[in-house]
Amino acid sequence: MTDALLAITLLWVFVFIYAVAATIDFGAGFWSMIYLGKRQMRATRIANRYLSPSWEVTNVFIVLIVVALVSFFPGATYTLGTVLLIPGSMVILLLAVRSAFLVFSHTAKEYEKILTYVSGVSGFLIPGLLILILPISHGGYIDVINGNEQLSMMALWTSWSTYAFVGFAISSTLFLSSLLLYDYSNVANDHEAFVIYRRDAQLIGPVVLLFAFFIMLAIRTEAPWLYENMMERTFWLGSSVIVFLIGYALLWTKRQMPRFAVLAIVIQYLLASYAYGTSHLPYIVYPSVTIESGFTNPNMFRALFVSYIVGFAILIPGFIYFWRLFMKDRRYIKSGESES
């Protein structure tokens, strides 16, 4: 494995972890908004108890992604920074607004409703904006004017590939978050929220699969180079579909196995992302930026890579402890029952 391939693999790991954790976090904010003030208030309380400690942790990984991209692939940052200026700025603004309102919603109780709506809507929009990097990276949306690269907003927003990816991002956000909250409700022994979130996952699961199919059709039409590469990885794509169907089927079994359903769906996303990521190589942005052309100095990479390994050796035990405390400590999970 070359240094550039090792670097992009590490970056992709960061992206995958953030994608799963953040979509669950954003979706929990959406469900909190949807069930606020309704008969299913217990579902809102479950979502809020998940959101309280989780949103700070997910933000760690977006920082890691940006730092790793700038450190490992400085040659790619100019192109990405230029073409993603508008959507990237919108994401940063929404993240700032959402974080602020999540804090205020717990301190300014008289404004809790409006603050919850603001955080829920921003959490709904962020995944749709973040995923735009994928169709943009396929090529065809960047114009070179007087030697400067510019994102063609007209081409981006008139492409049905864009809407296929945005639909997939939003539906995945709602699906993954409902799955996790389904498991979370089970640990809390909250039957009402358990039933609600299982129903939501059952309804949204097929929508995710439908948008994934639309994405493949869009890639076939607009990025044939990527589609051909993905067809060479049909084993991984087929495996991801099979694992998805297994995980989705577990939502309908009489014997409740929410933890296995969550794990199966996460594995499915891992398999699909592996097929997509390896098919995308060697391009970061097609056809102008490859992992080799954007790569940093090899000596700099080795020093940075060691620092990342040391950092992860320190952080991983903390994340494991957080997960065990957060997902298995019934005293915390059931702490809001008295309010129900």
Salt bridges, closest charged atoms under 4 A:
ASP3 OD2 - ARG302 NH2 3.17
ASP25 OD2 - ARG98 NH1 3.20
ASP183 OD2 - ARG259 NE 2.46
ASP190 OD1 - ARG42 NE 2.99
ASP200 OD1 - ARG199 NH2 3.20
ASP329 OD1 - ARG331 NE 3.33
